[in-house]
Amino acid sequence: MVAMLFVFLGNLVENLNASQVALAGLLVQLQVLHSFDLPQRKDLGYSMVIGLILLGVAGTLSQTLAFAPWLLLFLAVAIPTLVLDYRSRLGLEGIPFSLWKSAGQRSSSHQAEYSPLVPRKLLALLAVTLAFGLLLFALMPRFPGYRLQSFPVSSPGEIQQQTFEGQNQDINNPGYRRGDGTGTGGEGDGSEPGQVDDTFYYGFNSRMNQNLRGQMTKQLVLRVRSQAPGFWKALSFDHYTGQGWEITDNTKITTVERSPWSYRFVLDNIDSLLETESVVQTYTAVMDLPNVIPSLYHPRFLYFPTREVGIDPNGSLRSPVGLMEGITYTVISEVPVRNRTMLQKYRIPPEVKIQPQLLQVPPDIKSAVRAKAEKLLAKSERPLETPYEISLYLTQALKQNYRVRTDLPFFADDEDLVTAFLFEYEGGLPDHFATVLTIMLRSLDIPARLTVGFAPGQFNPFTGYYLVHNTDAYALTEVFFPRLGWFMFDPIPGHELYPPSIENNETFSVLQQIWRWVAGWLPSPVSGFLANVWSAVTGFLVTVLRWFWNLVSTSLGGALLGLILAIAAGFLGWLGWTQAKRWLQYRRLAQLHPMARLYQTLLYDLEQRSFRKSRAQTPGEFAQSLREHLTPEQVEIIVEISMAYVAWRYGGQEPHLDYLGQQFKLLERSWRSKAKAKLL
């Protein structure tokens, strides 16, 4: 055990960001050493609890359901083990081998009836345990948040010392054709027509060529655990090329180093007058990806295994090496709350200087695009004056007036994407919508840029991870509101106006998914009726609470009246609950076997005298614990009734009910005489 302690300390030093793995290893070693105490040891329940802890660690580390079969196997072993452990604590004798046989055998049918190890009973107990566990899992709220400040970081290779050395400052996307002929996304500069790569999203590159056609084959690329869903932003582009985008001054990368003792990178603070919330995200790459680091806007701290990371002119994060399969990193972002009331009133202060590249529009198309944007805005029922209202309206207008074109031909060399979208094809590919919205806003002197990244993906309530595929990658528009921050708008038809953010959480995700599944099978009138009933109940509760709050908060008299009403309601509730418990206790006892009724009555009387049996205690252990508080005669009667109950319940022995009833009456008389002696 001392040797295992030194091994544990060595593993802990090597895995400072995954201490639970080292602790689990120590626990396994202690269990192995402790097992040599067999066959004398009696703490099988302790061993099962340790096993459950280890499975809990496996469940928190696993990003898939691969640990589920092991959990089922553990339950299949643990349930009979706990049964045997409990029988040992009860002081019962061993179970004859014949009880393992089918209960249909007449010679042992009576014994098998009381045997807990009959296969059908074990299967029933396993089924009940699984059903109850799944019910608790469904009802358990998923509170967003990490409770520890040691965040997951890992890497499959030796990349801890990787830095930027000049040649690796650019983005390396295998989806673009390189000098060796690999990749299909146009030539090395990403400017020629071509087919998209079937694996890598074409937008993760320093130059985004939107004159590509085709679609990707769906593959899982990331698993993300986050406190809130959102758009996992990878890159932003500020210069429009006519048929795509590029990053201005792409080689001007600001490098940030971390301490050799920690994986944490400290990034820039967010400059926003809006309220922000910290959102923790952990990303695991399932396949090799380009050297861009997805995160929620705005990243404040990054836990990453390389020695350096880079920040490009648009604030996007880069790694000196590609995100290799298996790499795990964590980001803490300060996400601005989308306060629509403030944003709708916000106007860009005249003294604020906007960077020219955020307003860049090719001169030969600016007037036509601006006229089209103003024509769409003129259809509004009321004047739109603020940048947020204009952005929101144009986003909705593009969704309603233009369509996705899967048959779009390649653009000619001198053809502009935006004008072709607006005036010739009346639509385009999904990513073209974001390009058109960005240029329209710029033509109206609203600063905007194109941003690419991943949609939240599919949330798996069993693992707590979002499953993100390469087909979840797309482009949207980011609008800059000076002193507030960047806010996203999604003009693609079929998408929401903007991605989900901190307002959306998965607290009761399992119940929500179960209800959606059930509602999908129910007829529309039935599901609508149930939804209306739920809305009516919640609305009534909200109305009552609002009325009560208005009553107690308006005046001192109202507060006193509210206090009186609360006390009266509490007293009536307590009185009703007490009577209900007594009635339920009476009903329950009336349906029990006489021996079980006698024992439960005994427990109820002892509880009324402040001697409550713990669920972890066996009847014998509870009876022995009363020796310090009751007379020897009283304890002997309690022990006698308890042992008779155990023999009937677990051994199938018929009790002497008349004799035990008389003993219980003697116990009651001793309590009454003791009470009279105290009064005298």
JONOR-V411766 format. One record per residue. N is the residue number from 1. RES is the residue in one small letter. PSI is psi as a letter, one per 30 degrees, with the letter a starting at -180 (NA if undefined). Layout:
BEGIN
n=N res=RES psi=PSI
n=N res=RES psi=PSI
END
This chain:
BEGIN
n=1 res=m psi=e
n=2 res=v psi=e
n=3 res=a psi=e
n=4 res=m psi=e
n=5 res=l psi=e
n=6 res=f psi=e
n=7 res=v psi=e
n=8 res=f psi=e
n=9 res=l psi=e
n=10 res=g psi=e
n=11 res=n psi=e
n=12 res=l psi=e
n=13 res=v psi=e
n=14 res=e psi=f
n=15 res=n psi=i
n=16 res=l psi=f
n=17 res=n psi=g
n=18 res=a psi=h
n=19 res=s psi=f
n=20 res=q psi=f
n=21 res=v psi=e
n=22 res=a psi=e
n=23 res=l psi=e
n=24 res=a psi=e
n=25 res=g psi=e
n=26 res=l psi=e
n=27 res=l psi=e
n=28 res=v psi=e
n=29 res=q psi=e
n=30 res=l psi=e
n=31 res=q psi=e
n=32 res=v psi=e
n=33 res=l psi=e
n=34 res=h psi=f
n=35 res=s psi=f
n=36 res=f psi=f
n=37 res=d psi=f
n=38 res=l psi=l
n=39 res=p psi=g
n=40 res=q psi=f
n=41 res=r psi=l
n=42 res=k psi=g
n=43 res=d psi=h
n=44 res=l psi=e
n=45 res=g psi=e
n=46 res=y psi=e
n=47 res=s psi=e
n=48 res=m psi=e
n=49 res=v psi=e
n=50 res=i psi=e
n=51 res=g psi=e
n=52 res=l psi=e
n=53 res=i psi=e
n=54 res=l psi=e
n=55 res=l psi=e
n=56 res=g psi=e
n=57 res=v psi=e
n=58 res=a psi=e
n=59 res=g psi=e
n=60 res=t psi=f
n=61 res=l psi=f
n=62 res=s psi=k
n=63 res=q psi=g
n=64 res=t psi=a
n=65 res=l psi=g
n=66 res=a psi=f
n=67 res=f psi=f
n=68 res=a psi=e
n=69 res=p psi=e
n=70 res=w psi=e
n=71 res=l psi=e
n=72 res=l psi=e
n=73 res=l psi=e
n=74 res=f psi=e
n=75 res=l psi=e
n=76 res=a psi=e
n=77 res=v psi=e
n=78 res=a psi=e
n=79 res=i psi=e
n=80 res=p psi=e
n=81 res=t psi=e
n=82 res=l psi=e
n=83 res=v psi=e
n=84 res=l psi=e
n=85 res=d psi=e
n=86 res=y psi=e
n=87 res=r psi=e
n=88 res=s psi=e
n=89 res=r psi=f
n=90 res=l psi=f
n=91 res=g psi=g
n=92 res=l psi=l
n=93 res=e psi=l
n=94 res=g psi=l
n=95 res=i psi=k
n=96 res=p psi=k
n=97 res=f psi=e
n=98 res=s psi=f
n=99 res=l psi=f
n=100 res=w psi=f
n=101 res=k psi=l
n=102 res=s psi=k
n=103 res=a psi=f
n=104 res=g psi=f
n=105 res=q psi=k
n=106 res=r psi=e
n=107 res=s psi=f
n=108 res=s psi=g
n=109 res=s psi=e
n=110 res=h psi=e
n=111 res=q psi=e
n=112 res=a psi=f
n=113 res=e psi=e
n=114 res=y psi=g
n=115 res=s psi=k
n=116 res=p psi=f
n=117 res=l psi=g
n=118 res=v psi=k
n=119 res=p psi=e
n=120 res=r psi=e
n=121 res=k psi=e
n=122 res=l psi=e
n=123 res=l psi=e
n=124 res=a psi=e
n=125 res=l psi=e
n=126 res=l psi=e
n=127 res=a psi=e
n=128 res=v psi=e
n=129 res=t psi=e
n=130 res=l psi=e
n=131 res=a psi=e
n=132 res=f psi=e
n=133 res=g psi=e
n=134 res=l psi=e
n=135 res=l psi=e
n=136 res=l psi=e
n=137 res=f psi=e
n=138 res=a psi=e
n=139 res=l psi=f
n=140 res=m psi=k
n=141 res=p psi=k
n=142 res=r psi=i
n=143 res=f psi=k
n=144 res=p psi=k
n=145 res=g psi=k
n=146 res=y psi=k
n=147 res=r psi=f
n=148 res=l psi=l
n=149 res=q psi=g
n=150 res=s psi=j
n=151 res=f psi=l
n=152 res=p psi=k
n=153 res=v psi=k
n=154 res=s psi=l
n=155 res=s psi=k
n=156 res=p psi=f
n=157 res=g psi=a
n=158 res=e psi=i
n=159 res=i psi=g
n=160 res=q psi=f
n=161 res=q psi=g
n=162 res=q psi=k
n=163 res=t psi=l
n=164 res=f psi=k
n=165 res=e psi=g
n=166 res=g psi=e
n=167 res=q psi=f
n=168 res=n psi=g
n=169 res=q psi=f
n=170 res=d psi=l
n=171 res=i psi=k
n=172 res=n psi=j
n=173 res=n psi=j
n=174 res=p psi=f
n=175 res=g psi=f
n=176 res=y psi=k
n=177 res=r psi=k
n=178 res=r psi=a
n=179 res=g psi=f
n=180 res=d psi=g
n=181 res=g psi=g
n=182 res=t psi=l
n=183 res=g psi=l
n=184 res=t psi=g
n=185 res=g psi=h
n=186 res=g psi=a
n=187 res=e psi=a
n=188 res=g psi=e
n=189 res=d psi=f
n=190 res=g psi=h
n=191 res=s psi=f
n=192 res=e psi=l
n=193 res=p psi=l
n=194 res=g psi=a
n=195 res=q psi=k
n=196 res=v psi=l
n=197 res=d psi=k
n=198 res=d psi=f
n=199 res=t psi=e
n=200 res=f psi=k
n=201 res=y psi=k
n=202 res=y psi=f
n=203 res=g psi=f
n=204 res=f psi=i
n=205 res=n psi=l
n=206 res=s psi=f
n=207 res=r psi=k
n=208 res=m psi=j
n=209 res=n psi=j
n=210 res=q psi=g
n=211 res=n psi=h
n=212 res=l psi=l
n=213 res=r psi=l
n=214 res=g psi=a
n=215 res=q psi=l
n=216 res=m psi=l
n=217 res=t psi=k
n=218 res=k psi=k
n=219 res=q psi=k
n=220 res=l psi=k
n=221 res=v psi=e
n=222 res=l psi=k
n=223 res=r psi=k
n=224 res=v psi=k
n=225 res=r psi=k
n=226 res=s psi=l
n=227 res=q psi=f
n=228 res=a psi=k
n=229 res=p psi=l
n=230 res=g psi=a
n=231 res=f psi=j
n=232 res=w psi=j
n=233 res=k psi=k
n=234 res=a psi=e
n=235 res=l psi=l
n=236 res=s psi=k
n=237 res=f psi=k
n=238 res=d psi=f
n=239 res=h psi=k
n=240 res=y psi=k
n=241 res=t psi=f
n=242 res=g psi=e
n=243 res=q psi=g
n=244 res=g psi=a
n=245 res=w psi=l
n=246 res=e psi=l
n=247 res=i psi=k
n=248 res=t psi=k
n=249 res=d psi=h
n=250 res=n psi=f
n=251 res=t psi=f
n=252 res=k psi=i
n=253 res=i psi=k
n=254 res=t psi=j
n=255 res=t psi=k
n=256 res=v psi=k
n=257 res=e psi=l
n=258 res=r psi=l
n=259 res=s psi=k
n=260 res=p psi=f
n=261 res=w psi=f
n=262 res=s psi=l
n=263 res=y psi=g
n=264 res=r psi=k
n=265 res=f psi=k
n=266 res=v psi=j
n=267 res=l psi=a
n=268 res=d psi=k
n=269 res=n psi=l
n=270 res=i psi=k
n=271 res=d psi=i
n=272 res=s psi=k
n=273 res=l psi=f
n=274 res=l psi=l
n=275 res=e psi=k
n=276 res=t psi=l
n=277 res=e psi=k
n=278 res=s psi=k
n=279 res=v psi=k
n=280 res=v psi=k
n=281 res=q psi=k
n=282 res=t psi=k
n=283 res=y psi=k
n=284 res=t psi=k
n=285 res=a psi=k
n=286 res=v psi=f
n=287 res=m psi=l
n=288 res=d psi=k
n=289 res=l psi=l
n=290 res=p psi=l
n=291 res=n psi=h
n=292 res=v psi=k
n=293 res=i psi=j
n=294 res=p psi=k
n=295 res=s psi=l
n=296 res=l psi=k
n=297 res=y psi=k
n=298 res=h psi=k
n=299 res=p psi=k
n=300 res=r psi=e
n=301 res=f psi=k
n=302 res=l psi=k
n=303 res=y psi=j
n=304 res=f psi=k
n=305 res=p psi=f
n=306 res=t psi=l
n=307 res=r psi=e
n=308 res=e psi=l
n=309 res=v psi=l
n=310 res=g psi=l
n=311 res=i psi=k
n=312 res=d psi=l
n=313 res=p psi=f
n=314 res=n psi=g
n=315 res=g psi=g
n=316 res=s psi=k
n=317 res=l psi=k
n=318 res=r psi=k
n=319 res=s psi=k
n=320 res=p psi=f
n=321 res=v psi=l
n=322 res=g psi=l
n=323 res=l psi=j
n=324 res=m psi=l
n=325 res=e psi=k
n=326 res=g psi=f
n=327 res=i psi=k
n=328 res=t psi=k
n=329 res=y psi=l
n=330 res=t psi=k
n=331 res=v psi=k
n=332 res=i psi=j
n=333 res=s psi=k
n=334 res=e psi=j
n=335 res=v psi=k
n=336 res=p psi=k
n=337 res=v psi=k
n=338 res=r psi=i
n=339 res=n psi=j
n=340 res=r psi=e
n=341 res=t psi=e
n=342 res=m psi=e
n=343 res=l psi=e
n=344 res=q psi=f
n=345 res=k psi=f
n=346 res=y psi=k
n=347 res=r psi=k
n=348 res=i psi=k
n=349 res=p psi=k
n=350 res=p psi=f
n=351 res=e psi=f
n=352 res=v psi=k
n=353 res=k psi=k
n=354 res=i psi=k
n=355 res=q psi=k
n=356 res=p psi=e
n=357 res=q psi=f
n=358 res=l psi=f
n=359 res=l psi=g
n=360 res=q psi=k
n=361 res=v psi=k
n=362 res=p psi=k
n=363 res=p psi=e
n=364 res=d psi=f
n=365 res=i psi=f
n=366 res=k psi=e
n=367 res=s psi=e
n=368 res=a psi=e
n=369 res=v psi=e
n=370 res=r psi=e
n=371 res=a psi=e
n=372 res=k psi=e
n=373 res=a psi=e
n=374 res=e psi=e
n=375 res=k psi=e
n=376 res=l psi=e
n=377 res=l psi=f
n=378 res=a psi=f
n=379 res=k psi=f
n=380 res=s psi=k
n=381 res=e psi=f
n=382 res=r psi=l
n=383 res=p psi=k
n=384 res=l psi=j
n=385 res=e psi=f
n=386 res=t psi=l
n=387 res=p psi=e
n=388 res=y psi=e
n=389 res=e psi=e
n=390 res=i psi=e
n=391 res=s psi=e
n=392 res=l psi=e
n=393 res=y psi=e
n=394 res=l psi=e
n=395 res=t psi=e
n=396 res=q psi=e
n=397 res=a psi=e
n=398 res=l psi=e
n=399 res=k psi=e
n=400 res=q psi=f
n=401 res=n psi=f
n=402 res=y psi=l
n=403 res=r psi=l
n=404 res=v psi=k
n=405 res=r psi=j
n=406 res=t psi=f
n=407 res=d psi=g
n=408 res=l psi=k
n=409 res=p psi=l
n=410 res=f psi=k
n=411 res=f psi=k
n=412 res=a psi=l
n=413 res=d psi=e
n=414 res=d psi=g
n=415 res=e psi=k
n=416 res=d psi=k
n=417 res=l psi=e
n=418 res=v psi=e
n=419 res=t psi=e
n=420 res=a psi=e
n=421 res=f psi=e
n=422 res=l psi=e
n=423 res=f psi=f
n=424 res=e psi=e
n=425 res=y psi=f
n=426 res=e psi=h
n=427 res=g psi=a
n=428 res=g psi=a
n=429 res=l psi=l
n=430 res=p psi=e
n=431 res=d psi=f
n=432 res=h psi=f
n=433 res=f psi=e
n=434 res=a psi=e
n=435 res=t psi=e
n=436 res=v psi=e
n=437 res=l psi=e
n=438 res=t psi=e
n=439 res=i psi=e
n=440 res=m psi=e
n=441 res=l psi=e
n=442 res=r psi=e
n=443 res=s psi=f
n=444 res=l psi=g
n=445 res=d psi=h
n=446 res=i psi=j
n=447 res=p psi=k
n=448 res=a psi=l
n=449 res=r psi=l
n=450 res=l psi=k
n=451 res=t psi=k
n=452 res=v psi=l
n=453 res=g psi=a
n=454 res=f psi=k
n=455 res=a psi=l
n=456 res=p psi=e
n=457 res=g psi=a
n=458 res=q psi=k
n=459 res=f psi=k
n=460 res=n psi=j
n=461 res=p psi=f
n=462 res=f psi=e
n=463 res=t psi=f
n=464 res=g psi=g
n=465 res=y psi=k
n=466 res=y psi=k
n=467 res=l psi=j
n=468 res=v psi=k
n=469 res=h psi=l
n=470 res=n psi=f
n=471 res=t psi=f
n=472 res=d psi=f
n=473 res=a psi=k
n=474 res=y psi=l
n=475 res=a psi=k
n=476 res=l psi=a
n=477 res=t psi=k
n=478 res=e psi=k
n=479 res=v psi=k
n=480 res=f psi=k
n=481 res=f psi=j
n=482 res=p psi=k
n=483 res=r psi=f
n=484 res=l psi=e
n=485 res=g psi=a
n=486 res=w psi=k
n=487 res=f psi=k
n=488 res=m psi=k
n=489 res=f psi=k
n=490 res=d psi=j
n=491 res=p psi=g
n=492 res=i psi=k
n=493 res=p psi=k
n=494 res=g psi=f
n=495 res=h psi=l
n=496 res=e psi=l
n=497 res=l psi=f
n=498 res=y psi=l
n=499 res=p psi=l
n=500 res=p psi=l
n=501 res=s psi=a
n=502 res=i psi=f
n=503 res=e psi=f
n=504 res=n psi=k
n=505 res=n psi=l
n=506 res=e psi=h
n=507 res=t psi=e
n=508 res=f psi=h
n=509 res=s psi=e
n=510 res=v psi=e
n=511 res=l psi=e
n=512 res=q psi=e
n=513 res=q psi=e
n=514 res=i psi=e
n=515 res=w psi=e
n=516 res=r psi=e
n=517 res=w psi=e
n=518 res=v psi=e
n=519 res=a psi=e
n=520 res=g psi=f
n=521 res=w psi=f
n=522 res=l psi=l
n=523 res=p psi=l
n=524 res=s psi=e
n=525 res=p psi=e
n=526 res=v psi=e
n=527 res=s psi=e
n=528 res=g psi=e
n=529 res=f psi=e
n=530 res=l psi=e
n=531 res=a psi=e
n=532 res=n psi=e
n=533 res=v psi=e
n=534 res=w psi=e
n=535 res=s psi=e
n=536 res=a psi=e
n=537 res=v psi=e
n=538 res=t psi=e
n=539 res=g psi=e
n=540 res=f psi=e
n=541 res=l psi=e
n=542 res=v psi=e
n=543 res=t psi=e
n=544 res=v psi=e
n=545 res=l psi=e
n=546 res=r psi=e
n=547 res=w psi=e
n=548 res=f psi=e
n=549 res=w psi=e
n=550 res=n psi=e
n=551 res=l psi=e
n=552 res=v psi=f
n=553 res=s psi=f
n=554 res=t psi=e
n=555 res=s psi=l
n=556 res=l psi=e
n=557 res=g psi=e
n=558 res=g psi=e
n=559 res=a psi=e
n=560 res=l psi=e
n=561 res=l psi=e
n=562 res=g psi=e
n=563 res=l psi=e
n=564 res=i psi=e
n=565 res=l psi=e
n=566 res=a psi=e
n=567 res=i psi=e
n=568 res=a psi=e
n=569 res=a psi=e
n=570 res=g psi=e
n=571 res=f psi=e
n=572 res=l psi=e
n=573 res=g psi=e
n=574 res=w psi=e
n=575 res=l psi=e
n=576 res=g psi=e
n=577 res=w psi=e
n=578 res=t psi=e
n=579 res=q psi=e
n=580 res=a psi=e
n=581 res=k psi=e
n=582 res=r psi=e
n=583 res=w psi=e
n=584 res=l psi=e
n=585 res=q psi=e
n=586 res=y psi=e
n=587 res=r psi=e
n=588 res=r psi=e
n=589 res=l psi=e
n=590 res=a psi=f
n=591 res=q psi=f
n=592 res=l psi=l
n=593 res=h psi=k
n=594 res=p psi=e
n=595 res=m psi=e
n=596 res=a psi=e
n=597 res=r psi=e
n=598 res=l psi=e
n=599 res=y psi=e
n=600 res=q psi=e
n=601 res=t psi=e
n=602 res=l psi=e
n=603 res=l psi=e
n=604 res=y psi=e
n=605 res=d psi=e
n=606 res=l psi=e
n=607 res=e psi=e
n=608 res=q psi=f
n=609 res=r psi=g
n=610 res=s psi=g
n=611 res=f psi=i
n=612 res=r psi=k
n=613 res=k psi=k
n=614 res=s psi=k
n=615 res=r psi=f
n=616 res=a psi=f
n=617 res=q psi=k
n=618 res=t psi=l
n=619 res=p psi=e
n=620 res=g psi=e
n=621 res=e psi=e
n=622 res=f psi=e
n=623 res=a psi=e
n=624 res=q psi=e
n=625 res=s psi=f
n=626 res=l psi=f
n=627 res=r psi=f
n=628 res=e psi=f
n=629 res=h psi=f
n=630 res=l psi=l
n=631 res=t psi=l
n=632 res=p psi=e
n=633 res=e psi=e
n=634 res=q psi=e
n=635 res=v psi=e
n=636 res=e psi=e
n=637 res=i psi=e
n=638 res=i psi=e
n=639 res=v psi=e
n=640 res=e psi=e
n=641 res=i psi=e
n=642 res=s psi=e
n=643 res=m psi=e
n=644 res=a psi=e
n=645 res=y psi=e
n=646 res=v psi=e
n=647 res=a psi=e
n=648 res=w psi=e
n=649 res=r psi=e
n=650 res=y psi=f
n=651 res=g psi=f
n=652 res=g psi=g
n=653 res=q psi=k
n=654 res=e psi=k
n=655 res=p psi=l
n=656 res=h psi=i
n=657 res=l psi=e
n=658 res=d psi=e
n=659 res=y psi=e
n=660 res=l psi=e
n=661 res=g psi=e
n=662 res=q psi=e
n=663 res=q psi=e
n=664 res=f psi=e
n=665 res=k psi=e
n=666 res=l psi=e
n=667 res=l psi=e
n=668 res=e psi=e
n=669 res=r psi=e
n=670 res=s psi=e
n=671 res=w psi=e
n=672 res=r psi=e
n=673 res=s psi=e
n=674 res=k psi=e
n=675 res=a psi=e
n=676 res=k psi=e
n=677 res=a psi=e
n=678 res=k psi=e
n=679 res=l psi=e
n=680 res=l psi=NA
END
